[in-house]
């Protein structure tokens, strides 16, 4: 707004508009153990979407994250957090609308995966177990800031840790990379392809952002954007199933050069585990080959 006197502009007043969270949202967080997962996430989304929500997240950071070596600068971190809050608000409707508790928990894991990515980016040198510990501590600090010490101590930590567990089960959708208009630069086994497709279906269903760039994994046309790679990791115990993580190709290569590990799990990462998803031209060639066979 332009502030004028005698017809001349004397100053400009900037107004920041936003919606404040209702008292009911704080009440839910104060008694989180008495409410469903979907209700808690909805309340958290309302609180963090406020004009001061970003500041609340910054102030609640555990000291280990504030002091972590290699952490992004303040402005970069605020951008990362702003993108995560925006995604949280969008994704909460999927959790609320899920009538099946298993589906609801899977949607919640998608939200928590983004939170883990933020923590992992803030503390590049810590282990995967420490990433989860820091995410739990950050959540407790947020609850404490919103609803006091009693809310933080009453949080169901064991349940939160289960939700934070890595899972790439995926949602229903296309059953092959060809159907997604994709190919790969190396041949995948049927198990690997199924895991990658499942993870991509999950990313599309939840409109996920990529952690290094903050850009959408799927573009507006519903296709995987250029420059995405899948990192494949075998399940613990020698099982055949794979866990899949999606990253910007240049971003994961830079990370690998500097750290030699997966940014999410902190496990050793070899070049062979990174599978670049190729453009539709190669996928079309694959489709022609399948038809010919």
C-alpha atoms as an extended CHARMM CRD file, in Angstrom:
* protein
*
       293  EXT
         1         1  UNK       CA              0.0000000000        0.0000000000        0.0000000000  PROA      1               0.0000000000
         2         2  UNK       CA              1.2280000000        3.5010000000       -0.8390000000  PROA      2               0.0000000000
         3         3  UNK       CA              0.9260000000        5.9310000000        2.0800000000  PROA      3               0.0000000000
         4         4  UNK       CA              0.3640000000        9.4590000000        0.8020000000  PROA      4               0.0000000000
         5         5  UNK       CA              0.2150000000       12.9500000000        2.2710000000  PROA      5               0.0000000000
         6         6  UNK       CA             -1.0240000000       15.8860000000        0.2690000000  PROA      6               0.0000000000
         7         7  UNK       CA             -1.1650000000       13.6590000000       -2.7720000000  PROA      7               0.0000000000
         8         8  UNK       CA              2.4780000000       12.5820000000       -2.5690000000  PROA      8               0.0000000000
         9         9  UNK       CA              3.6630000000        9.0890000000       -1.6700000000  PROA      9               0.0000000000
        10        10  UNK       CA              5.5360000000        9.1480000000        1.6250000000  PROA      10              0.0000000000
        11        11  UNK       CA              6.0550000000        5.4380000000        2.2100000000  PROA      11              0.0000000000
        12        12  UNK       CA              5.0860000000        1.9600000000        1.0830000000  PROA      12              0.0000000000
        13        13  UNK       CA              3.4650000000       -0.4340000000        3.5290000000  PROA      13              0.0000000000
        14        14  UNK       CA              3.8680000000       -4.1500000000        2.7800000000  PROA      14              0.0000000000
        15        15  UNK       CA              1.0870000000       -6.3700000000        4.1070000000  PROA      15              0.0000000000
        16        16  UNK       CA              1.6120000000      -10.0810000000        4.6140000000  PROA      16              0.0000000000
        17        17  UNK       CA             -1.6380000000      -12.0260000000        4.4470000000  PROA      17              0.0000000000
        18        18  UNK       CA             -2.2020000000      -15.4250000000        5.9700000000  PROA      18              0.0000000000
        19        19  UNK       CA             -4.6750000000      -17.6450000000        7.7890000000  PROA      19              0.0000000000
        20        20  UNK       CA             -4.2340000000      -18.3580000000       11.4830000000  PROA      20              0.0000000000
        21        21  UNK       CA             -4.7430000000      -21.8840000000       12.7720000000  PROA      21              0.0000000000
        22        22  UNK       CA             -7.8900000000      -22.4070000000       14.8710000000  PROA      22              0.0000000000
        23        23  UNK       CA             -7.6220000000      -23.1930000000       18.5760000000  PROA      23              0.0000000000
        24        24  UNK       CA             -8.9170000000      -26.6850000000       17.7990000000  PROA      24              0.0000000000
        25        25  UNK       CA             -5.6840000000      -27.4500000000       15.9120000000  PROA      25              0.0000000000
        26        26  UNK       CA             -3.6030000000      -26.6390000000       18.9850000000  PROA      26              0.0000000000
        27        27  UNK       CA             -5.9610000000      -28.7230000000       21.1380000000  PROA      27              0.0000000000
        28        28  UNK       CA             -5.4090000000      -31.7290000000       18.8740000000  PROA      28              0.0000000000
        29        29  UNK       CA             -1.6220000000      -31.4060000000       19.0950000000  PROA      29              0.0000000000
        30        30  UNK       CA             -1.8370000000      -30.9600000000       22.8710000000  PROA      30              0.0000000000
        31        31  UNK       CA             -3.5920000000      -34.3410000000       23.1290000000  PROA      31              0.0000000000
        32        32  UNK       CA             -2.1150000000      -36.0520000000       20.0740000000  PROA      32              0.0000000000
        33        33  UNK       CA             -2.3620000000      -39.5820000000       21.5000000000  PROA      33              0.0000000000
        34        34  UNK       CA             -6.1560000000      -39.2470000000       21.6780000000  PROA      34              0.0000000000
        35        35  UNK       CA             -6.5590000000      -38.4550000000       17.9860000000  PROA      35              0.0000000000
        36        36  UNK       CA             -6.0440000000      -40.3200000000       14.7240000000  PROA      36              0.0000000000
        37        37  UNK       CA             -2.9900000000      -39.9370000000       12.5590000000  PROA      37              0.0000000000
        38        38  UNK       CA             -4.9830000000      -38.0420000000        9.9310000000  PROA      38              0.0000000000
        39        39  UNK       CA             -6.3610000000      -35.6080000000       12.5250000000  PROA      39              0.0000000000
        40        40  UNK       CA             -2.8900000000      -34.9350000000       13.9460000000  PROA      40              0.0000000000
        41        41  UNK       CA             -1.3930000000      -34.3060000000       10.5090000000  PROA      41              0.0000000000
        42        42  UNK       CA             -4.2410000000      -31.9900000000        9.5840000000  PROA      42              0.0000000000
        43        43  UNK       CA             -3.7250000000      -29.9900000000       12.7840000000  PROA      43              0.0000000000
        44        44  UNK       CA              0.0310000000      -29.8090000000       12.1860000000  PROA      44              0.0000000000
        45        45  UNK       CA             -0.5360000000      -28.6120000000        8.6230000000  PROA      45              0.0000000000
        46        46  UNK       CA             -2.8320000000      -25.8260000000        9.8210000000  PROA      46              0.0000000000
        47        47  UNK       CA             -0.3040000000      -24.6550000000       12.4100000000  PROA      47              0.0000000000
        48        48  UNK       CA              2.7070000000      -24.7400000000       10.0900000000  PROA      48              0.0000000000
        49        49  UNK       CA              0.8280000000      -23.0660000000        7.2130000000  PROA      49              0.0000000000
        50        50  UNK       CA              0.4200000000      -19.9030000000        9.3130000000  PROA      50              0.0000000000
        51        51  UNK       CA              2.5250000000      -16.8410000000        8.5030000000  PROA      51              0.0000000000
        52        52  UNK       CA              4.8100000000      -17.7080000000       11.4520000000  PROA      52              0.0000000000
        53        53  UNK       CA              4.8470000000      -21.4240000000       10.7070000000  PROA      53              0.0000000000
        54        54  UNK       CA              8.2130000000      -21.2770000000        8.9840000000  PROA      54              0.0000000000
        55        55  UNK       CA              9.7340000000      -19.4090000000       11.9100000000  PROA      55              0.0000000000
        56        56  UNK       CA              8.3080000000      -22.0180000000       14.2910000000  PROA      56              0.0000000000
        57        57  UNK       CA             10.0500000000      -24.7670000000       12.3360000000  PROA      57              0.0000000000
        58        58  UNK       CA             13.3450000000      -22.8990000000       12.3460000000  PROA      58              0.0000000000
        59        59  UNK       CA             13.1830000000      -22.1650000000       16.0740000000  PROA      59              0.0000000000
        60        60  UNK       CA             12.3250000000      -25.7930000000       16.9010000000  PROA      60              0.0000000000
        61        61  UNK       CA             15.4290000000      -27.2340000000       15.2190000000  PROA      61              0.0000000000
        62        62  UNK       CA             17.5170000000      -29.4300000000       17.5250000000  PROA      62              0.0000000000
        63        63  UNK       CA             20.9310000000      -27.9260000000       18.2320000000  PROA      63              0.0000000000
        64        64  UNK       CA             22.5720000000      -30.8400000000       16.4300000000  PROA      64              0.0000000000
        65        65  UNK       CA             20.9260000000      -29.6210000000       13.2200000000  PROA      65              0.0000000000
        66        66  UNK       CA             21.7440000000      -25.9730000000       13.8310000000  PROA      66              0.0000000000
        67        67  UNK       CA             25.4300000000      -26.7980000000       14.3030000000  PROA      67              0.0000000000
        68        68  UNK       CA             25.6810000000      -29.6060000000       11.7280000000  PROA      68              0.0000000000
        69        69  UNK       CA             28.6290000000      -29.4130000000        9.3640000000  PROA      69              0.0000000000
        70        70  UNK       CA             27.6710000000      -28.9910000000        5.7320000000  PROA      70              0.0000000000
        71        71  UNK       CA             24.1170000000      -27.8330000000        6.4830000000  PROA      71              0.0000000000
        72        72  UNK       CA             22.4280000000      -25.4750000000        3.9790000000  PROA      72              0.0000000000
        73        73  UNK       CA             22.4820000000      -21.7740000000        4.7620000000  PROA      73              0.0000000000
        74        74  UNK       CA             19.4900000000      -20.1690000000        6.4420000000  PROA      74              0.0000000000
        75        75  UNK       CA             17.7980000000      -18.9170000000        3.2660000000  PROA      75              0.0000000000
        76        76  UNK       CA             18.2540000000      -22.2500000000        1.4830000000  PROA      76              0.0000000000
        77        77  UNK       CA             16.8300000000      -24.0830000000        4.4960000000  PROA      77              0.0000000000
        78        78  UNK       CA             13.8330000000      -21.7600000000        4.6720000000  PROA      78              0.0000000000
        79        79  UNK       CA             13.1370000000      -22.5210000000        1.0190000000  PROA      79              0.0000000000
        80        80  UNK       CA             13.3650000000      -26.2660000000        1.6780000000  PROA      80              0.0000000000
        81        81  UNK       CA             11.0210000000      -25.9960000000        4.6600000000  PROA      81              0.0000000000
        82        82  UNK       CA              8.5910000000      -23.7560000000        2.7760000000  PROA      82              0.0000000000
        83        83  UNK       CA              8.3430000000      -26.3400000000       -0.0050000000  PROA      83              0.0000000000
        84        84  UNK       CA              7.8120000000      -29.1430000000        2.5190000000  PROA      84              0.0000000000
        85        85  UNK       CA              5.0050000000      -27.2660000000        4.2980000000  PROA      85              0.0000000000
        86        86  UNK       CA              3.3220000000      -26.5760000000        0.9680000000  PROA      86              0.0000000000
        87        87  UNK       CA              3.5360000000      -30.2690000000        0.1100000000  PROA      87              0.0000000000
        88        88  UNK       CA              2.1970000000      -31.1810000000        3.5610000000  PROA      88              0.0000000000
        89        89  UNK       CA             -0.8910000000      -29.0340000000        3.0430000000  PROA      89              0.0000000000
        90        90  UNK       CA             -1.5150000000      -30.6390000000       -0.3520000000  PROA      90              0.0000000000
        91        91  UNK       CA             -0.9330000000      -34.1950000000        0.8260000000  PROA      91              0.0000000000
        92        92  UNK       CA             -3.0340000000      -33.9850000000        3.9810000000  PROA      92              0.0000000000
        93        93  UNK       CA             -6.2300000000      -34.3720000000        1.9600000000  PROA      93              0.0000000000
        94        94  UNK       CA             -5.0410000000      -37.8030000000        0.7720000000  PROA      94              0.0000000000
        95        95  UNK       CA             -4.5270000000      -38.9050000000        4.3820000000  PROA      95              0.0000000000
        96        96  UNK       CA             -7.9220000000      -37.5540000000        5.4520000000  PROA      96              0.0000000000
        97        97  UNK       CA             -9.7540000000      -39.1970000000        2.5420000000  PROA      97              0.0000000000
        98        98  UNK       CA             -8.1770000000      -42.6310000000        3.0630000000  PROA      98              0.0000000000
        99        99  UNK       CA            -10.7580000000      -44.9520000000        4.6380000000  PROA      99              0.0000000000
       100       100  UNK       CA             -8.2700000000      -47.8100000000        5.0020000000  PROA      100             0.0000000000
       101       101  UNK       CA             -5.8100000000      -47.3710000000        7.9190000000  PROA      101             0.0000000000
       102       102  UNK       CA             -3.0340000000      -49.0340000000        5.9070000000  PROA      102             0.0000000000
       103       103  UNK       CA             -3.5300000000      -46.5700000000        3.0590000000  PROA      103             0.0000000000
       104       104  UNK       CA             -3.5840000000      -43.7070000000        5.5530000000  PROA      104             0.0000000000
       105       105  UNK       CA             -0.2800000000      -44.8160000000        7.0610000000  PROA      105             0.0000000000
       106       106  UNK       CA              1.2930000000      -45.2000000000        3.6140000000  PROA      106             0.0000000000
       107       107  UNK       CA              0.2670000000      -41.6360000000        2.7600000000  PROA      107             0.0000000000
       108       108  UNK       CA              1.6960000000      -40.5010000000        6.0940000000  PROA      108             0.0000000000
       109       109  UNK       CA              5.0130000000      -42.1730000000        5.2330000000  PROA      109             0.0000000000
       110       110  UNK       CA              5.1140000000      -40.1020000000        2.0510000000  PROA      110             0.0000000000
       111       111  UNK       CA              4.7970000000      -36.9580000000        4.1650000000  PROA      111             0.0000000000
       112       112  UNK       CA              7.4110000000      -38.2020000000        6.6190000000  PROA      112             0.0000000000
       113       113  UNK       CA              9.8050000000      -39.1160000000        3.8120000000  PROA      113             0.0000000000
       114       114  UNK       CA              9.8890000000      -35.4340000000        2.9160000000  PROA      114             0.0000000000
       115       115  UNK       CA             10.5930000000      -34.5660000000        6.5410000000  PROA      115             0.0000000000
       116       116  UNK       CA             13.4530000000      -37.0700000000        6.6420000000  PROA      116             0.0000000000
       117       117  UNK       CA             14.8840000000      -35.5780000000        3.4700000000  PROA      117             0.0000000000
       118       118  UNK       CA             14.9260000000      -32.1590000000        5.1390000000  PROA      118             0.0000000000
       119       119  UNK       CA             16.7140000000      -33.5700000000        8.1900000000  PROA      119             0.0000000000
       120       120  UNK       CA             19.1800000000      -35.4770000000        5.9960000000  PROA      120             0.0000000000
       121       121  UNK       CA             19.9620000000      -32.3080000000        4.0500000000  PROA      121             0.0000000000
       122       122  UNK       CA             20.5620000000      -30.3970000000        7.3030000000  PROA      122             0.0000000000
       123       123  UNK       CA             22.9940000000      -32.9850000000        8.7060000000  PROA      123             0.0000000000
       124       124  UNK       CA             24.9220000000      -34.5990000000        5.8280000000  PROA      124             0.0000000000
       125       125  UNK       CA             27.3760000000      -36.4750000000        8.0520000000  PROA      125             0.0000000000
       126       126  UNK       CA             25.0290000000      -38.3020000000       10.4480000000  PROA      126             0.0000000000
       127       127  UNK       CA             23.8180000000      -41.9160000000       10.1410000000  PROA      127             0.0000000000
       128       128  UNK       CA             20.3290000000      -42.9550000000        9.0460000000  PROA      128             0.0000000000
       129       129  UNK       CA             19.4380000000      -43.8440000000       12.6410000000  PROA      129             0.0000000000
       130       130  UNK       CA             20.5190000000      -40.3720000000       13.7520000000  PROA      130             0.0000000000
       131       131  UNK       CA             18.4050000000      -38.8160000000       11.0000000000  PROA      131             0.0000000000
       132       132  UNK       CA             15.3330000000      -40.5080000000       12.4820000000  PROA      132             0.0000000000
       133       133  UNK       CA             16.3650000000      -39.4810000000       16.0130000000  PROA      133             0.0000000000
       134       134  UNK       CA             16.6960000000      -35.8660000000       14.9060000000  PROA      134             0.0000000000
       135       135  UNK       CA             13.3320000000      -35.9720000000       13.1200000000  PROA      135             0.0000000000
       136       136  UNK       CA             11.6880000000      -37.2540000000       16.3180000000  PROA      136             0.0000000000
       137       137  UNK       CA             13.4110000000      -34.5720000000       18.4130000000  PROA      137             0.0000000000
       138       138  UNK       CA             12.3380000000      -31.8700000000       15.9420000000  PROA      138             0.0000000000
       139       139  UNK       CA              8.7310000000      -33.0970000000       16.0940000000  PROA      139             0.0000000000
       140       140  UNK       CA              8.7640000000      -33.0400000000       19.8890000000  PROA      140             0.0000000000
       141       141  UNK       CA             10.1530000000      -29.5000000000       19.8680000000  PROA      141             0.0000000000
       142       142  UNK       CA              7.4080000000      -28.3770000000       17.4700000000  PROA      142             0.0000000000
       143       143  UNK       CA              4.7370000000      -29.8760000000       19.7410000000  PROA      143             0.0000000000
       144       144  UNK       CA              6.3600000000      -28.2250000000       22.7400000000  PROA      144             0.0000000000
       145       145  UNK       CA              6.3310000000      -24.8660000000       21.0020000000  PROA      145             0.0000000000
       146       146  UNK       CA              2.6940000000      -25.2710000000       19.9700000000  PROA      146             0.0000000000
       147       147  UNK       CA              1.1410000000      -26.8240000000       23.0390000000  PROA      147             0.0000000000
       148       148  UNK       CA              3.6940000000      -26.9730000000       25.8560000000  PROA      148             0.0000000000
       149       149  UNK       CA              5.8900000000      -29.5850000000       27.5460000000  PROA      149             0.0000000000
       150       150  UNK       CA              2.9990000000      -31.9370000000       28.3220000000  PROA      150             0.0000000000
       151       151  UNK       CA              2.1570000000      -32.2650000000       24.6160000000  PROA      151             0.0000000000
       152       152  UNK       CA              5.7630000000      -33.1160000000       23.7310000000  PROA      152             0.0000000000
       153       153  UNK       CA              6.0810000000      -35.7250000000       26.4990000000  PROA      153             0.0000000000
       154       154  UNK       CA              2.7240000000      -37.2950000000       25.6140000000  PROA      154             0.0000000000
       155       155  UNK       CA              3.6830000000      -37.8710000000       21.9740000000  PROA      155             0.0000000000
       156       156  UNK       CA              3.5750000000      -41.5210000000       20.8990000000  PROA      156             0.0000000000
       157       157  UNK       CA              7.2500000000      -41.7800000000       19.9540000000  PROA      157             0.0000000000
       158       158  UNK       CA              7.1370000000      -45.4880000000       19.0870000000  PROA      158             0.0000000000
       159       159  UNK       CA              4.3160000000      -44.9120000000       16.6010000000  PROA      159             0.0000000000
       160       160  UNK       CA              6.1260000000      -41.9600000000       15.0530000000  PROA      160             0.0000000000
       161       161  UNK       CA              9.2540000000      -44.0520000000       14.5750000000  PROA      161             0.0000000000
       162       162  UNK       CA              7.2150000000      -46.7380000000       12.7930000000  PROA      162             0.0000000000
       163       163  UNK       CA              5.7820000000      -44.1150000000       10.4490000000  PROA      163             0.0000000000
       164       164  UNK       CA              9.2860000000      -42.8160000000        9.7710000000  PROA      164             0.0000000000
       165       165  UNK       CA             10.4600000000      -46.2950000000        8.7530000000  PROA      165             0.0000000000
       166       166  UNK       CA             11.4990000000      -46.4710000000        5.1030000000  PROA      166             0.0000000000
       167       167  UNK       CA              8.9020000000      -48.0020000000        2.8250000000  PROA      167             0.0000000000
       168       168  UNK       CA              8.4890000000      -47.9350000000       -0.9650000000  PROA      168             0.0000000000
       169       169  UNK       CA              5.4430000000      -50.0960000000       -1.4420000000  PROA      169             0.0000000000
       170       170  UNK       CA              3.9040000000      -47.7330000000       -3.9780000000  PROA      170             0.0000000000
       171       171  UNK       CA              0.2910000000      -47.1990000000       -5.0190000000  PROA      171             0.0000000000
       172       172  UNK       CA             -1.6900000000      -48.6950000000       -7.8760000000  PROA      172             0.0000000000
       173       173  UNK       CA             -0.9090000000      -47.3170000000      -11.3050000000  PROA      173             0.0000000000
       174       174  UNK       CA              1.1200000000      -48.2210000000      -14.4040000000  PROA      174             0.0000000000
       175       175  UNK       CA              2.7920000000      -51.6080000000      -14.0520000000  PROA      175             0.0000000000
       176       176  UNK       CA              5.8740000000      -51.0000000000      -16.2040000000  PROA      176             0.0000000000
       177       177  UNK       CA              8.3420000000      -48.2690000000      -17.0960000000  PROA      177             0.0000000000
       178       178  UNK       CA              7.1680000000      -48.4320000000      -20.7070000000  PROA      178             0.0000000000
       179       179  UNK       CA              3.6430000000      -47.5200000000      -19.5920000000  PROA      179             0.0000000000
       180       180  UNK       CA              5.1420000000      -44.5130000000      -17.8140000000  PROA      180             0.0000000000
       181       181  UNK       CA              6.9740000000      -43.5120000000      -21.0040000000  PROA      181             0.0000000000
       182       182  UNK       CA             10.3540000000      -44.3010000000      -19.4900000000  PROA      182             0.0000000000
       183       183  UNK       CA             13.4000000000      -46.4530000000      -20.0800000000  PROA      183             0.0000000000
       184       184  UNK       CA             16.6730000000      -46.9970000000      -18.2140000000  PROA      184             0.0000000000
       185       185  UNK       CA             20.3360000000      -46.9350000000      -19.2070000000  PROA      185             0.0000000000
       186       186  UNK       CA             20.8350000000      -50.4200000000      -17.8010000000  PROA      186             0.0000000000
       187       187  UNK       CA             18.5100000000      -53.3890000000      -17.8370000000  PROA      187             0.0000000000
       188       188  UNK       CA             16.5410000000      -53.9190000000      -14.6530000000  PROA      188             0.0000000000
       189       189  UNK       CA             15.4050000000      -57.2420000000      -13.2540000000  PROA      189             0.0000000000
       190       190  UNK       CA             11.6150000000      -57.7280000000      -12.9720000000  PROA      190             0.0000000000
       191       191  UNK       CA             11.8920000000      -57.1610000000       -9.1940000000  PROA      191             0.0000000000
       192       192  UNK       CA             13.8730000000      -53.9460000000       -9.6490000000  PROA      192             0.0000000000
       193       193  UNK       CA             11.5230000000      -52.5940000000      -12.2940000000  PROA      193             0.0000000000
       194       194  UNK       CA              8.4670000000      -53.3590000000      -10.1560000000  PROA      194             0.0000000000
       195       195  UNK       CA             10.0280000000      -51.4880000000       -7.2270000000  PROA      195             0.0000000000
       196       196  UNK       CA             10.9380000000      -48.4640000000       -9.3680000000  PROA      196             0.0000000000
       197       197  UNK       CA              7.4790000000      -48.3310000000      -10.9570000000  PROA      197             0.0000000000
       198       198  UNK       CA              5.8160000000      -48.6420000000       -7.5620000000  PROA      198             0.0000000000
       199       199  UNK       CA              7.9010000000      -45.7920000000       -6.1700000000  PROA      199             0.0000000000
       200       200  UNK       CA              7.1270000000      -43.6090000000       -9.2040000000  PROA      200             0.0000000000
       201       201  UNK       CA              3.4030000000      -44.3150000000       -8.8480000000  PROA      201             0.0000000000
       202       202  UNK       CA              3.6640000000      -43.2650000000       -5.2160000000  PROA      202             0.0000000000
       203       203  UNK       CA              5.5140000000      -40.0610000000       -6.1170000000  PROA      203             0.0000000000
       204       204  UNK       CA              2.9150000000      -39.1390000000       -8.7290000000  PROA      204             0.0000000000
       205       205  UNK       CA             -0.0320000000      -39.9010000000       -6.4430000000  PROA      205             0.0000000000
       206       206  UNK       CA              1.3970000000      -37.6010000000       -3.7750000000  PROA      206             0.0000000000
       207       207  UNK       CA              2.7260000000      -34.8650000000       -6.0890000000  PROA      207             0.0000000000
       208       208  UNK       CA              6.1910000000      -35.1970000000       -4.5440000000  PROA      208             0.0000000000
       209       209  UNK       CA              9.0990000000      -32.7970000000       -4.8570000000  PROA      209             0.0000000000
       210       210  UNK       CA             12.7060000000      -33.8810000000       -5.4280000000  PROA      210             0.0000000000
       211       211  UNK       CA             14.9590000000      -33.1830000000       -2.4250000000  PROA      211             0.0000000000
       212       212  UNK       CA             17.9610000000      -31.5680000000       -4.1640000000  PROA      212             0.0000000000
       213       213  UNK       CA             16.1030000000      -29.1860000000       -6.4700000000  PROA      213             0.0000000000
       214       214  UNK       CA             12.7270000000      -28.8140000000       -4.7560000000  PROA      214             0.0000000000
       215       215  UNK       CA             11.0780000000      -29.3380000000       -8.1540000000  PROA      215             0.0000000000
       216       216  UNK       CA              8.1910000000      -31.6840000000       -8.8610000000  PROA      216             0.0000000000
       217       217  UNK       CA              9.1950000000      -35.2160000000       -9.8650000000  PROA      217             0.0000000000
       218       218  UNK       CA              6.2510000000      -35.2900000000      -12.2830000000  PROA      218             0.0000000000
       219       219  UNK       CA              5.5170000000      -32.3480000000      -14.5630000000  PROA      219             0.0000000000
       220       220  UNK       CA              2.0840000000      -30.8820000000      -15.3250000000  PROA      220             0.0000000000
       221       221  UNK       CA              1.6230000000      -33.3060000000      -18.2010000000  PROA      221             0.0000000000
       222       222  UNK       CA              1.9250000000      -36.2300000000      -15.7980000000  PROA      222             0.0000000000
       223       223  UNK       CA              5.3570000000      -37.3310000000      -17.0170000000  PROA      223             0.0000000000
       224       224  UNK       CA              8.5460000000      -37.7730000000      -15.0140000000  PROA      224             0.0000000000
       225       225  UNK       CA             10.6390000000      -34.6530000000      -15.5300000000  PROA      225             0.0000000000
       226       226  UNK       CA             14.0140000000      -34.9450000000      -17.2310000000  PROA      226             0.0000000000
       227       227  UNK       CA             17.0470000000      -35.7190000000      -15.1080000000  PROA      227             0.0000000000
       228       228  UNK       CA             15.6080000000      -38.0950000000      -12.4950000000  PROA      228             0.0000000000
       229       229  UNK       CA             17.4900000000      -41.1500000000      -11.2450000000  PROA      229             0.0000000000
       230       230  UNK       CA             16.3580000000      -44.0370000000       -9.0520000000  PROA      230             0.0000000000
       231       231  UNK       CA             18.6130000000      -45.3740000000       -6.3110000000  PROA      231             0.0000000000
       232       232  UNK       CA             17.9970000000      -49.0540000000       -5.6220000000  PROA      232             0.0000000000
       233       233  UNK       CA             18.7840000000      -50.6290000000       -2.2670000000  PROA      233             0.0000000000
       234       234  UNK       CA             18.1420000000      -54.2650000000       -1.3830000000  PROA      234             0.0000000000
       235       235  UNK       CA             15.9820000000      -54.9080000000        1.6600000000  PROA      235             0.0000000000
       236       236  UNK       CA             17.7300000000      -55.9590000000        4.8490000000  PROA      236             0.0000000000
       237       237  UNK       CA             18.2900000000      -59.6460000000        5.4540000000  PROA      237             0.0000000000
       238       238  UNK       CA             19.0550000000      -60.5110000000        1.8410000000  PROA      238             0.0000000000
       239       239  UNK       CA             15.4490000000      -60.2580000000        0.6710000000  PROA      239             0.0000000000
       240       240  UNK       CA             14.8050000000      -59.8470000000       -3.0120000000  PROA      240             0.0000000000
       241       241  UNK       CA             12.6410000000      -56.7480000000       -2.6400000000  PROA      241             0.0000000000
       242       242  UNK       CA             14.1690000000      -53.3050000000       -3.2690000000  PROA      242             0.0000000000
       243       243  UNK       CA             13.7390000000      -49.9490000000       -1.6070000000  PROA      243             0.0000000000
       244       244  UNK       CA             13.8090000000      -47.1220000000       -4.1450000000  PROA      244             0.0000000000
       245       245  UNK       CA             14.6920000000      -43.4490000000       -3.6820000000  PROA      245             0.0000000000
       246       246  UNK       CA             14.2310000000      -40.8120000000       -6.4030000000  PROA      246             0.0000000000
       247       247  UNK       CA             16.7620000000      -38.0190000000       -6.8690000000  PROA      247             0.0000000000
       248       248  UNK       CA             17.8440000000      -35.4040000000       -9.3640000000  PROA      248             0.0000000000
       249       249  UNK       CA             20.5620000000      -37.0960000000      -11.4260000000  PROA      249             0.0000000000
       250       250  UNK       CA             23.1090000000      -34.2770000000      -11.1360000000  PROA      250             0.0000000000
       251       251  UNK       CA             22.2950000000      -33.7630000000       -7.4670000000  PROA      251             0.0000000000
       252       252  UNK       CA             22.8460000000      -37.4020000000       -6.4870000000  PROA      252             0.0000000000
       253       253  UNK       CA             26.0900000000      -37.5710000000       -8.4630000000  PROA      253             0.0000000000
       254       254  UNK       CA             27.4270000000      -34.4780000000       -6.6730000000  PROA      254             0.0000000000
       255       255  UNK       CA             26.3810000000      -35.9650000000       -3.3420000000  PROA      255             0.0000000000
       256       256  UNK       CA             28.0220000000      -39.2740000000       -4.1850000000  PROA      256             0.0000000000
       257       257  UNK       CA             31.3110000000      -37.5480000000       -5.0290000000  PROA      257             0.0000000000
       258       258  UNK       CA             31.3120000000      -35.6980000000       -1.7210000000  PROA      258             0.0000000000
       259       259  UNK       CA             29.9340000000      -38.3640000000        0.6020000000  PROA      259             0.0000000000
       260       260  UNK       CA             29.9020000000      -41.7710000000       -1.0980000000  PROA      260             0.0000000000
       261       261  UNK       CA             26.6040000000      -42.7020000000        0.5510000000  PROA      261             0.0000000000
       262       262  UNK       CA             22.8680000000      -42.4910000000        0.0200000000  PROA      262             0.0000000000
       263       263  UNK       CA             21.6090000000      -39.1140000000        1.3500000000  PROA      263             0.0000000000
       264       264  UNK       CA             18.6270000000      -40.8040000000        3.0050000000  PROA      264             0.0000000000
       265       265  UNK       CA             20.0060000000      -44.0630000000        4.4210000000  PROA      265             0.0000000000
       266       266  UNK       CA             23.6830000000      -43.0280000000        4.7620000000  PROA      266             0.0000000000
       267       267  UNK       CA             24.6120000000      -46.4990000000        3.5060000000  PROA      267             0.0000000000
       268       268  UNK       CA             27.4530000000      -46.9120000000        1.0140000000  PROA      268             0.0000000000
       269       269  UNK       CA             26.2290000000      -46.1270000000       -2.4790000000  PROA      269             0.0000000000
       270       270  UNK       CA             27.8300000000      -47.6120000000       -5.5680000000  PROA      270             0.0000000000
       271       271  UNK       CA             27.5210000000      -46.3200000000       -9.1250000000  PROA      271             0.0000000000
       272       272  UNK       CA             25.6120000000      -49.4710000000      -10.0950000000  PROA      272             0.0000000000
       273       273  UNK       CA             22.8380000000      -48.6360000000       -7.6480000000  PROA      273             0.0000000000
       274       274  UNK       CA             22.0380000000      -45.3710000000       -9.4440000000  PROA      274             0.0000000000
       275       275  UNK       CA             19.7420000000      -45.9350000000      -12.4160000000  PROA      275             0.0000000000
       276       276  UNK       CA             19.0580000000      -42.9230000000      -14.6050000000  PROA      276             0.0000000000
       277       277  UNK       CA             15.5510000000      -42.7880000000      -16.0240000000  PROA      277             0.0000000000
       278       278  UNK       CA             15.7850000000      -42.0300000000      -19.7190000000  PROA      278             0.0000000000
       279       279  UNK       CA             13.6130000000      -39.9720000000      -22.0360000000  PROA      279             0.0000000000
       280       280  UNK       CA             10.5910000000      -41.2570000000      -23.8890000000  PROA      280             0.0000000000
       281       281  UNK       CA             12.5680000000      -41.8750000000      -27.0920000000  PROA      281             0.0000000000
       282       282  UNK       CA             14.3810000000      -44.8110000000      -25.5440000000  PROA      282             0.0000000000
       283       283  UNK       CA             11.2010000000      -45.9590000000      -23.8790000000  PROA      283             0.0000000000
       284       284  UNK       CA              9.4980000000      -45.9960000000      -27.2950000000  PROA      284             0.0000000000
       285       285  UNK       CA             12.3190000000      -48.1320000000      -28.6590000000  PROA      285             0.0000000000
       286       286  UNK       CA             11.8190000000      -50.5200000000      -25.7560000000  PROA      286             0.0000000000
       287       287  UNK       CA              8.1120000000      -50.6870000000      -26.5500000000  PROA      287             0.0000000000
       288       288  UNK       CA              8.8310000000      -51.4850000000      -30.2000000000  PROA      288             0.0000000000
       289       289  UNK       CA             11.2180000000      -54.2250000000      -29.1050000000  PROA      289             0.0000000000
       290       290  UNK       CA              8.5800000000      -55.6970000000      -26.8010000000  PROA      290             0.0000000000
       291       291  UNK       CA              6.0010000000      -55.7230000000      -29.5960000000  PROA      291             0.0000000000
       292       292  UNK       CA              8.5530000000      -57.3250000000      -31.9660000000  PROA      292             0.0000000000
       293       293  UNK       CA              9.3270000000      -60.0360000000      -29.3990000000  PROA      293             0.0000000000
